[in-house]
Amino acid sequence: MYCRQLKRAAFYLITQRTAVASGRGSWENLPAGRRFPLLLGSGPCNGPFCNTSYLKTEKLMVRRFCTAGNHDVSYKALKDLLQSGTILLIDVREKWEIGEYGKIPGSISIPLGEVVEALQMDPVHFKERYNQDMPSKSDHLVFSCMAGVRSKQALYAAKFLGFSRAQEYAGGFKEWAEYESSGKERPRIIQHPKTA
């Protein structure tokens, strides 16, 4: 069930760029009846993701992703990775969310709607836009958001694009802020009062 939802979300991310590039405007502007013919390769779509071989590849990638083990990073592991400087932490929340709530120190902001495009950019353009060197496919990437939903979508898109060491911080900024404000290193364990 979860992998099916993940597949739909990644399909949306990847095909949105194709719809815009093919002159059809944004994915949301397409009539509902026109969205799926574009995805399935029937109709006038000429984008790179509009053929049946893409669908077979995409299904294989989803199967591998969904059976490939744990992609999550814990709070403690993320903190250690950030201190060591061995990762690129990408916050996929919208700019206004980061402005309103804050961000994890050391993260760069690439909103979820830009992730696919950003990870395929020319390194010079990436550096200009995000003030950071373009990650290579073998670099260790960690995606975060507010609570783990969008970071999972970004993770799937990155894995699909060949970033083999991509992971996600599923707790997101919400968990990070909770740990940082309380000084905790581990999840809180609720103890039940003893009964007499």
Disulfide bonds with the S-S distance in Angstrom:
Cys3-Cys66 1.97
Cys45-Cys50 1.80
